[in-house]
């Protein structure tokens, strides 16, 4: 699981425990909402400069691995 990893953190003190990109207050759900709306990763990063492109790519890669692992 990604929770409390170098990619995602979740603690009651930050955003009430909502999963956020590690070291930020930006909820992971915000990225998913951007992508769902057809926005690009670069659009997301422009709006949330505290999140790095490396964090976004790492999150998507890990989520993809976990999804494939569940389906396989």
Residue pairs with C-beta under 8 A, 6 or more apart in sequence:
1 66
2 8
2 19
2 59
2 62
2 63
2 66
3 9
3 10
3 19
4 10
4 11
5 22
5 62
6 22
6 58
7 21
7 22
7 55
7 58
7 59
7 62
8 19
8 20
8 21
8 22
8 28
8 59
9 19
9 20
9 21
9 22
9 23
10 17
10 18
10 19
10 20
11 17
14 20
14 25
15 25
15 27
18 27
18 29
19 27
19 28
19 29
20 26
20 27
20 28
21 28
21 31
21 50
21 51
21 55
21 56
21 59
22 55
23 50
24 48
24 50
24 51
25 50
26 48
26 50
26 51
28 59
30 44
30 48
31 41
31 44
31 51
31 56
31 59
34 43
34 44
34 47
35 41
35 44
41 53
41 56
41 57
44 51
44 56
45 51
45 52
45 53
45 56
